Amino acid sequence: MAQLKVRQTRSGIGRKQNQRETLRTLGLKRIGDVVVKEDRPEIRGMLATVPHLVAVEEVD
């Protein structure tokens, strides 16, 4: 299954509570953090909540 490399590019400070919680659930704590997640509908939904705070690229 494909994987997604997710990098936090902007801070969650001053954002809505659900956006801050989504960043934490993804495993992102600070700007520049990178996590690799499986490409699943649940993860895609989380990324759709915070597209302005993260950068996403596919990894084979």
C-alpha positions in Angstrom: 0.0 0.0 0.0 1.2 3.5 -0.7 2.4 5.8 2.0 2.2 9.5 2.6 5.0 11.6 4.0 3.4 14.4 6.0 5.4 17.5 7.1 4.1 20.2 9.4 4.8 23.6 7.8 2.8 25.9 9.9 2.0 26.2 13.6 -1.3 25.1 15.2 -1.3 28.1 17.6 -4.4 30.1 17.2 -6.2 27.5 15.2 -9.4 25.7 16.1 -9.3 23.0 18.7 -10.1 20.2 16.2 -7.2 21.3 14.0 -4.7 21.2 16.8 -6.0 17.8 17.9 -5.7 16.5 14.3 -2.1 17.5 14.2 -1.4 15.7 17.5 -3.3 12.6 16.2 -1.1 12.6 13.1 1.9 12.6 15.4 3.0 16.2 14.6 4.2 18.4 17.5 6.2 21.2 15.9 7.0 22.9 12.6 9.3 20.7 10.6 8.2 17.4 12.1 7.8 14.6 9.5 5.7 11.4 9.8 5.1 8.6 7.3 1.5 7.3 7.3 -0.3 4.6 5.3 -2.5 6.1 2.6 -5.9 5.2 4.1 -9.3 7.1 4.0 -9.0 7.9 7.7 -5.6 9.6 7.2 -6.8 11.4 4.1 -9.7 12.8 6.1 -7.4 14.1 8.8 -5.2 15.7 6.1 -8.3 17.4 4.6 -8.9 19.0 8.0 -5.5 20.7 8.1 -4.3 21.2 4.5 -3.1 24.7 5.2 -0.8 23.5 8.0 0.9 20.5 6.4 2.7 19.4 3.2 2.0 16.0 1.8 3.9 13.8 -0.7 3.5 10.2 -1.7 6.2 7.7 -1.0 6.6 4.4 -2.7 
